[in-house]
Amino acid sequence: MTELAYMVREDWAGHGAAMAPQSAVIRDWIGEAPYLFAVRDPKLFSSDRGADLEAAEFIAPNGSTRRVFGIRDLEGLARRDRDLGHAIVVLHPFDEHDLQALADAVERQSVDRVFVLVWGPRDIVRVWLDGRGATDLQTGKAADAPHPLLIAAAEAMIDEEYNGLRSGRGKDAVVQLVRSFADEGYPVEAEPWLRAYFAAGGTFTNAASIAKLIGEMKKGTRHRVQTRYVDNIVELLRERIAKD
């Protein structure tokens, strides 16, 4: 199983005073050189004095120890079921295709250890990392695991996502499950659901649909959907978990 860790950039930077010590923490976690950096566009990495290069220079001060490649190059490893056999550092991922390439590589265990420098605390990749049990190197701890009942509901969503979750049966499943759980006192909040969805193996593409639907529900939108589950679906899921 791939080990995951992350740090949010503002925690890493510490108002410009913490980058060196926090980078040492990251190096301790990822291990020995060479340091492999996955970025959105390797062609722009050296020419653009931006955030990616700044982070790489702090994490691996000796340029000769750095290796840079594109995040989407991970797709090749996943397709060929290859194991990179070394830790990688993913810098500020945000593009949906890049994120899914990373998720697929982790799902297929094509990498042993992955550290992600997250741009902002609300980034979807942080929710994915928390859902997958990643360690936040700022605190040294992982977030609480999603509730098994929410994971079971997320698995039910995944069962209906063959045509996506934005419309049709997928949308019906998301809306009814969130409503049923709300009736049981669970908050209509996207993040707990997304953590559970990612823990169940969900994709970034469909995660966006879940977040959108739950956001609309939180604002009071009453979606018109076809009934997909019995009224006591939460109780049935609870009983299934107890049997397992």
ABEGO torsion letter per residue (X at the ends): XBBBBBBBAAAAAGGGAAAAAAAAAAAAAAEBOBBBBBBABAAAAAABBBAAAAAAAAABABAAABBBBBAAAAAAAAAAGBBAGBBBBBBGBABAAAAAAAAAAAAAGABABBBBBBABAABAAAAAAAAAGBBBAAAGBBBBBBBAAAAAAAAAAAAAAAAEAABEAAAAAAAAAAAAAAAAGBBBBAAAAAAAAAAAGBBAAAAAAAAAAAAAAAAGBBBBBBBABBAAAAAAAAAAAAAX
